Amino acid sequence: METITNIISHSLNLKKYFENTNACFIDIETTGLNRNNDMIYLIGVLYYDFKINNWILNQYFANSMAKELELLEKFIDMISTFDKIITFNGESFDLPFIEHRLKKYGIHYIFDKEKSFDLYQIIKKNRYYLNLPNLKLKTIEFSLGFIREDKYSGHDCIGFYYDYIASKNTLLKENILKHNYDDLAHMLDIIEILDVLDDKKSFYLDIKNTTIKFTIENIQISGDMININGNLDSLLENNIKYYSEDYSITTEDFNNFTISIEFKRGFITEEEQCIYIDISKIEGLKNIEDTTGYKLPAGILILMIEKKYCIDNIKNVLIETFKNILS
């Protein structure tokens, strides 16, 4: 088993997302998808070393198929020093795969779910706020302005590994290590998707000389109502209970809000369904302009097209309704 160490220069300040938390990124390479029959031959661990003020990538590589257990033990020993493990789809693949392979060797090890932070699961949960054709890593990277020229895929690396075991050709090993290196190095970039989501789901209002941040946490469609739940970063003086013919606003614990709005269904194109409201008939919302770019009848505000939220329109509705209630 070999440990390959690289220094990666990157400006990411992880404290922005995980204050007072010792966090790392991990990514594994396997000989296939079957936890029973396939092995882990490479694990990369990327973390910030405050002693040298730089990112360190340790890659644990099984230079023979008999070295998997040694690789896993080395990894487990190191990972125990971290409070947070950041992955891309690790909760479905990487972490269960590691646990299963350890169990094969008689080692009962379960990752603490509280330590796991899976970027893929967060993006998947919030996919309707993002205008993405799919949730592939490269698609997310591209949406953030990062273009990666990958020569080889994880599937390619499986063949490289078997060929390396037979030939010990160092070029094959370098190709494998480079693929794992790139996947982890680009995770330092895609964590910015959290900022994108925060920006899409948040807005600010000045209330009694205090600027309060409102953040949408969840949107649900129930019958002909759209229910929007979220929170405030400051406490209100009093809880709100407001009901009208078209919408209601309630708060709990002085900083959790729920807004329910009655909507109508229609087609915005011949093929695309949408849900919308007629703001010309709703008091206090008449001055909102639709941001979707479609040519619409006066007063029509689109809230959702197919399964994608028109988040700017939704936020503008929330802003105006809260202004009406709290002013």
C-alpha positions as CSV (number, residue, x, y, z in Angstrom):
1,M,0.0,0.0,0.0
2,E,1.3,3.4,-0.9
3,T,0.4,6.9,0.4
4,I,0.8,9.6,-2.2
5,T,0.7,13.2,-0.9
6,N,0.0,16.3,-3.0
7,I,-0.3,20.0,-2.1
8,I,-3.3,21.8,-3.8
9,S,-3.4,25.6,-3.8
10,H,-6.9,26.8,-3.5
11,S,-8.6,29.9,-2.0
12,L,-11.6,28.1,-0.5
13,N,-12.1,29.0,3.2
14,L,-14.1,26.1,4.5
15,K,-14.9,27.9,7.7
16,K,-17.5,29.9,5.7
17,Y,-19.5,26.7,5.6
18,F,-18.3,24.8,8.6
19,E,-17.3,27.1,11.4
20,N,-15.2,25.5,14.1
21,T,-15.3,22.2,12.3
22,N,-12.4,20.0,11.2
23,A,-13.6,18.8,7.8
24,C,-12.3,16.8,4.9
25,F,-13.4,15.7,1.4
26,I,-13.1,12.0,0.4
27,D,-13.5,10.1,-2.8
28,I,-13.0,6.4,-3.5
29,E,-12.1,4.3,-6.6
30,T,-13.4,0.7,-6.9
31,T,-13.1,-2.1,-9.3
32,G,-16.9,-2.1,-9.8
33,L,-20.2,-1.4,-8.2
34,N,-20.7,-4.7,-6.3
35,R,-19.7,-4.3,-2.7
36,N,-19.4,-8.1,-2.3
37,N,-17.2,-8.8,-5.2
38,D,-15.4,-5.6,-6.0
39,M,-12.7,-3.9,-4.0
40,I,-11.6,-0.4,-3.1
41,Y,-8.1,0.2,-4.6
42,L,-7.8,4.0,-3.9
43,I,-9.2,6.5,-1.4
44,G,-8.4,10.2,-1.6
45,V,-8.7,12.4,1.5
46,L,-8.4,16.2,1.0
47,Y,-8.1,18.5,3.9
48,Y,-6.8,21.9,4.9
49,D,-3.5,21.8,6.9
50,F,-3.3,25.0,9.0
51,K,0.4,24.3,9.8
52,I,1.4,25.0,6.1
53,N,-1.8,27.0,5.2
54,N,-2.6,24.9,2.2
55,W,-4.7,22.0,1.1
56,I,-3.3,18.5,1.4
57,L,-4.4,15.5,-0.6
58,N,-3.5,12.1,0.7
59,Q,-4.2,9.2,-1.7
60,Y,-4.1,5.7,-0.3
61,F,-3.4,3.3,-3.1
62,A,-3.5,-0.5,-3.1
63,N,-0.5,-1.4,-5.3
64,S,-1.6,-5.0,-5.1
65,M,-5.1,-6.4,-4.7
66,A,-4.0,-8.0,-1.4
67,K,-3.5,-4.5,0.1
68,E,-7.2,-3.5,0.4
69,L,-7.4,-4.1,4.1
70,E,-4.2,-2.2,4.8
71,L,-5.6,0.7,2.7
72,L,-8.9,0.7,4.6
73,E,-7.2,0.6,8.0
74,K,-5.0,3.5,7.1
75,F,-8.0,5.5,5.9
76,I,-10.1,4.8,9.1
77,D,-7.2,5.8,11.3
78,M,-6.9,9.1,9.5
79,I,-10.6,9.9,9.1
80,S,-11.2,9.6,12.9
81,T,-9.5,12.9,13.3
82,F,-12.2,14.8,11.3
83,D,-15.5,16.2,12.5
84,K,-17.1,16.4,9.0
85,I,-16.8,14.2,6.0
86,I,-17.7,15.9,2.7
87,T,-18.6,13.7,-0.3
88,F,-20.4,13.8,-3.6
89,N,-22.9,11.0,-3.4
90,G,-20.9,9.4,-0.6
91,E,-23.9,8.6,1.5
92,S,-25.2,6.3,-1.2
93,F,-21.9,4.9,-2.5
94,D,-18.6,5.7,-0.9
95,L,-19.4,5.4,2.8
96,P,-21.6,2.2,2.5
97,F,-19.0,0.7,0.2
98,I,-16.2,1.3,2.8
99,E,-18.3,-0.1,5.6
100,H,-19.1,-3.2,3.7
101,R,-15.5,-3.9,2.7
102,L,-14.4,-3.5,6.3
103,K,-17.1,-5.9,7.4
104,K,-15.8,-8.4,4.9
105,Y,-12.5,-8.3,6.9
106,G,-14.3,-8.7,10.2
107,I,-14.2,-5.0,11.1
108,H,-17.4,-3.5,12.3
109,Y,-17.2,0.2,11.4
110,I,-20.2,2.6,10.9
111,F,-19.8,6.2,9.8
112,D,-21.5,8.7,12.1
113,K,-24.3,10.1,10.0
114,E,-24.0,13.5,11.8
115,K,-20.5,13.8,10.4
116,S,-21.6,13.2,6.8
117,F,-22.2,16.1,4.4
118,D,-23.2,14.9,1.0
119,L,-23.1,17.6,-1.6
120,Y,-25.0,15.5,-4.1
121,Q,-27.9,14.8,-1.7
122,I,-28.2,18.5,-0.9
123,I,-28.2,19.5,-4.6
124,K,-30.7,16.7,-5.3
125,K,-33.0,17.9,-2.5
126,N,-32.9,21.4,-4.0
127,R,-32.8,20.5,-7.7
128,Y,-36.0,22.4,-8.5
129,Y,-34.4,25.7,-7.5
130,L,-31.6,25.0,-10.0
131,N,-31.9,25.1,-13.8
132,L,-29.7,22.1,-14.4
133,P,-30.4,19.4,-17.1
134,N,-29.0,16.7,-14.7
135,L,-27.1,16.3,-11.5
136,K,-23.8,15.0,-12.8
137,L,-20.7,16.4,-11.3
138,K,-19.5,17.9,-14.6
139,T,-22.9,19.5,-15.2
140,I,-22.7,21.2,-11.8
141,E,-19.1,22.3,-12.4
142,F,-20.1,23.8,-15.7
143,S,-23.0,25.7,-14.2
144,L,-20.5,27.3,-11.8
145,G,-18.2,28.2,-14.7
146,F,-15.6,25.4,-14.2
147,I,-14.8,23.4,-17.3
148,R,-12.8,20.2,-16.7
149,E,-11.1,18.3,-19.5
150,D,-11.2,14.8,-18.2
151,K,-9.3,12.3,-20.3
152,Y,-10.5,9.3,-18.4
153,S,-13.6,8.2,-16.4
154,G,-13.9,6.1,-13.3
155,H,-14.8,3.2,-15.5
156,D,-11.6,3.7,-17.6
157,C,-9.6,3.6,-14.3
158,I,-10.9,0.1,-13.5
159,G,-9.2,-1.2,-16.6
160,F,-6.1,0.8,-15.8
161,Y,-5.9,-0.7,-12.4
162,Y,-6.1,-4.3,-13.5
163,D,-3.5,-3.6,-16.2
164,Y,-1.3,-1.9,-13.6
165,I,-1.5,-5.0,-11.3
166,A,-0.3,-7.1,-14.2
167,S,2.3,-4.8,-15.7
168,K,3.3,-2.3,-12.9
169,N,3.3,0.4,-15.6
170,T,3.6,3.6,-13.6
171,L,1.8,5.6,-16.3
172,L,-1.4,3.6,-15.6
173,K,-1.1,4.4,-11.9
174,E,-0.6,8.1,-12.7
175,N,-3.8,8.2,-14.8
176,I,-5.8,6.7,-11.9
177,L,-4.3,9.0,-9.4
178,K,-4.9,12.0,-11.6
179,H,-8.6,11.1,-12.0
180,N,-9.1,10.9,-8.3
181,Y,-7.0,14.1,-7.8
182,D,-9.3,16.0,-10.2
183,D,-12.5,14.7,-8.6
184,L,-11.4,15.9,-5.2
185,A,-9.8,19.2,-6.3
186,H,-13.0,20.2,-8.1
187,M,-15.0,19.5,-5.0
188,L,-13.3,22.6,-3.6
189,D,-15.0,24.5,-6.5
190,I,-18.5,22.9,-6.5
191,I,-19.1,23.6,-2.8
192,E,-19.9,27.1,-4.1
193,I,-23.2,25.6,-5.2
194,L,-24.2,26.2,-1.5
195,D,-23.8,29.9,-2.1
196,V,-25.9,29.7,-5.3
197,L,-28.7,27.9,-3.4
198,D,-28.5,30.3,-0.5
199,D,-28.8,33.3,-2.9
200,K,-31.7,31.7,-4.8
201,K,-33.6,30.8,-1.6
202,S,-33.0,34.0,0.5
203,F,-34.1,37.6,0.5
204,Y,-33.6,40.5,2.9
205,L,-36.1,43.0,4.4
206,D,-35.6,46.1,6.5
207,I,-38.0,45.8,9.5
208,K,-37.9,48.5,12.2
209,N,-34.3,49.5,11.4
210,T,-33.1,45.9,11.3
211,T,-32.2,44.0,8.2
212,I,-33.6,40.5,8.4
213,K,-32.7,37.5,6.2
214,F,-35.5,35.3,5.1
215,T,-34.6,31.8,3.8
216,I,-36.9,29.4,2.0
217,E,-36.4,25.9,3.3
218,N,-39.2,23.9,1.6
219,I,-41.8,24.3,-1.1
220,Q,-44.7,21.9,-1.4
221,I,-47.7,21.6,-3.7
222,S,-50.8,20.3,-2.1
223,G,-54.0,20.4,-4.1
224,D,-54.4,23.9,-5.4
225,M,-52.2,25.4,-2.7
226,I,-48.4,26.1,-2.8
227,N,-47.0,26.0,0.7
228,I,-43.7,27.8,1.4
229,N,-41.8,27.2,4.6
230,G,-38.7,29.0,5.8
231,N,-37.0,30.9,8.6
232,L,-35.7,34.3,9.6
233,D,-32.2,35.0,11.1
234,S,-33.8,37.3,13.7
235,L,-36.8,36.9,16.0
236,L,-40.0,38.8,15.3
237,E,-41.5,40.8,18.2
238,N,-44.8,38.8,17.7
239,N,-45.9,35.7,15.9
240,I,-48.0,36.3,12.7
241,K,-51.4,34.9,11.9
242,Y,-52.8,36.4,8.8
243,Y,-55.5,34.9,6.6
244,S,-57.1,36.3,3.4
245,E,-59.1,34.7,0.6
246,D,-56.0,34.1,-1.5
247,Y,-53.1,33.5,0.9
248,S,-52.2,33.1,4.5
249,I,-49.0,33.8,6.5
250,T,-48.3,32.2,9.9
251,T,-45.1,32.1,12.0
252,E,-44.0,29.9,14.9
253,D,-41.3,30.5,17.5
254,F,-41.0,34.0,16.1
255,N,-38.7,33.0,13.3
256,N,-40.3,30.1,11.3
257,F,-42.8,31.1,8.6
258,T,-45.3,29.3,6.4
259,I,-47.1,31.0,3.5
260,S,-49.9,29.2,1.6
261,I,-51.1,30.7,-1.7
262,E,-53.9,29.4,-3.9
263,F,-52.9,28.9,-7.5
264,K,-54.3,27.9,-10.9
265,R,-52.9,25.5,-13.4
266,G,-52.3,26.1,-17.1
267,F,-50.0,25.7,-20.0
268,I,-47.2,28.2,-20.7
269,T,-46.4,26.6,-24.0
270,E,-48.2,23.8,-25.9
271,E,-46.2,21.2,-24.0
272,E,-45.1,22.8,-20.7
273,Q,-47.5,22.9,-17.8
274,C,-47.3,25.7,-15.1
275,I,-48.9,26.9,-12.0
276,Y,-49.7,30.6,-11.7
277,I,-51.5,33.3,-9.7
278,D,-53.4,36.4,-10.9
279,I,-51.9,39.2,-8.9
280,S,-54.3,41.7,-10.3
281,K,-56.9,40.2,-8.0
282,I,-54.7,39.9,-4.9
283,E,-54.4,43.0,-2.7
284,G,-50.8,44.2,-2.2
285,L,-49.2,42.2,-5.1
286,K,-50.3,44.3,-8.1
287,N,-46.9,45.8,-8.7
288,I,-44.9,42.5,-9.1
289,E,-43.6,41.9,-12.6
290,D,-43.1,38.3,-13.9
291,T,-39.4,37.5,-14.4
292,T,-39.8,34.4,-16.6
293,G,-39.5,36.2,-19.9
294,Y,-42.7,34.7,-21.4
295,K,-45.3,36.9,-23.0
296,L,-48.1,36.7,-20.5
297,P,-51.5,38.4,-20.0
298,A,-51.5,41.3,-17.6
299,G,-51.4,40.3,-13.9
300,I,-50.3,36.7,-14.5
301,L,-47.3,35.6,-12.4
302,I,-45.8,32.1,-13.0
303,L,-44.7,30.2,-9.9
304,M,-43.6,26.9,-11.4
305,I,-43.0,25.5,-14.9
306,E,-43.1,21.7,-15.0
307,K,-41.0,20.8,-11.9
308,K,-38.9,23.9,-11.8
309,Y,-39.7,26.7,-9.4
310,C,-39.7,30.3,-10.7
311,I,-37.9,31.2,-7.6
312,D,-37.5,35.0,-8.3
313,N,-41.3,35.3,-8.7
314,I,-41.9,33.3,-5.6
315,K,-39.4,35.5,-3.6
316,N,-41.0,38.7,-4.9
317,V,-44.4,37.4,-3.7
318,L,-42.9,36.7,-0.3
319,I,-41.3,40.1,-0.1
320,E,-44.5,41.9,-0.9
321,T,-46.7,39.9,1.4
322,F,-44.3,40.3,4.3
323,K,-44.0,44.0,3.6
324,N,-47.8,44.3,3.8
325,I,-48.0,42.4,7.1
326,L,-45.0,43.8,8.9
327,S,-45.1,47.4,7.7
